[in-house]
């Protein structure tokens, strides 16, 4: 739920689709967001957009695009270079239950509502992964920066830790 922010990174008019780069969604799905010409018939490369997401076949797809005010496109569609052939088959990115479903304790150290993601500091998971745990807008619930939480960890297809099933910590 909610809206996401991203930049239209490429579009193939002859194929009728392109992609939106969104850091938080790439962290979640391991790929850019699919953009159909049915959602935006004249996309502009470099334009920052707000959009909703649906997931089909395990891949994120943009819906209800809206340009962000003050966005400055870098390359008009008519000047786009021809693109290499892209693979047309997609597979659902694997999400692996980490540490046998064990619960960890941590503090929400950062969360940016405009970007729909944040991070949880947890010494135990930092020792396992060498980084803080990614926290998506789908998981934060009623919690805020500074909240003590417990959570499970899943790994995205890149092996990066992501928080699931947050509960109030001690």
Residue pairs with C-beta under 8 A, 6 or more apart in sequence:
1 137
1 138
2 52
2 116
2 137
3 50
3 51
3 52
3 64
3 116
4 22
4 24
4 25
4 33
4 50
4 51
4 52
4 53
4 116
5 22
5 48
5 49
5 50
5 68
5 114
5 115
5 116
6 20
6 21
6 22
6 25
6 33
6 48
6 49
6 51
6 62
7 20
7 21
7 22
7 46
7 47
7 48
7 49
8 18
8 19
8 20
8 35
8 40
8 43
8 44
8 45
8 46
8 47
8 49
9 18
9 19
9 20
9 21
9 32
9 45
10 18
10 19
10 45
10 80
10 83
11 17
11 18
11 19
11 35
11 37
11 43
11 45
11 77
11 80
12 18
12 83
12 86
13 37
13 77
13 80
16 36
16 37
16 38
17 34
17 35
17 36
17 37
18 35
18 37
18 43
19 32
19 33
19 34
19 35
20 32
20 33
20 35
20 49
20 51
20 62
21 32
21 33
22 32
22 33
23 115
23 117
24 115
24 116
24 117
24 136
24 137
25 32
25 33
25 53
25 60
26 32
27 117
27 134
27 136
27 156
27 160
27 162
28 60
28 134
28 136
28 156
28 162
29 55
29 58
29 59
29 60
29 93
29 156
30 93
30 156
30 157
30 158
31 59
31 60
31 93
33 51
33 53
33 60
33 61
33 62
34 59
34 60
34 61
34 62
35 43
35 61
35 62
35 65
36 61
36 62
37 43
39 62
39 63
39 64
39 65
40 49
40 62
40 65
42 77
43 77
44 73
44 75
44 76
44 77
45 73
45 74
45 75
45 76
45 77
45 80
46 72
46 73
46 74
46 75
47 67
47 68
47 71
47 73
48 67
48 68
48 71
49 62
49 65
49 66
49 67
49 68
49 71
50 65
50 66
50 67
50 68
51 62
51 63
51 64
51 65
51 66
52 62
52 63
52 64
53 60
53 61
53 62
53 63
54 60
54 61
54 63
55 61
57 90
57 92
58 90
58 91
58 92
58 93
59 90
59 92
59 93
93 156
93 157
94 156
94 157
95 154
95 155
95 156
95 157
95 162
96 154
96 155
97 152
97 154
98 128
98 152
98 153
98 154
98 155
98 161
99 128
99 153
101 152
102 152
102 153
103 150
103 151
103 152
103 167
104 122
104 124
104 125
104 133
104 150
104 151
104 152
104 153
105 122
105 124
105 148
105 149
105 150
105 169
105 170
106 120
106 121
106 122
106 125
106 133
106 148
106 149
106 150
106 151
106 169
107 120
107 121
107 122
107 146
107 147
107 148
107 149
107 169
108 118
108 119
108 120
108 135
108 140
108 143
108 144
108 145
108 146
108 147
108 149
109 118
109 119
109 120
109 121
109 132
109 145
110 118
110 119
110 145
111 117
111 118
111 119
111 135
111 140
111 144
111 145
112 118
113 137
116 136
116 137
117 134
117 135
117 136
117 137
118 135
118 140
118 145
119 132
119 133
119 134
119 135
120 132
120 133
120 135
120 149
120 151
120 163
121 132
122 132
122 133
125 132
125 133
125 153
125 161
126 132
128 161
129 159
129 160
129 161
131 160
131 161
133 151
133 153
133 161
133 162
133 163
134 156
134 160
134 161
134 162
134 163
135 162
135 163
135 166
136 162
136 163
139 151
139 162
139 163
139 164
139 165
139 166
140 166
141 166
143 149
143 166
143 168
147 168
147 169
148 168
148 169
148 170
149 163
149 166
149 167
149 168
149 169
150 166
150 167
150 168
150 169
151 163
151 164
151 165
151 166
151 167
152 163
152 164
152 165
153 161
153 162
153 163
153 164
154 161
154 162
154 164
155 161
155 162
156 162
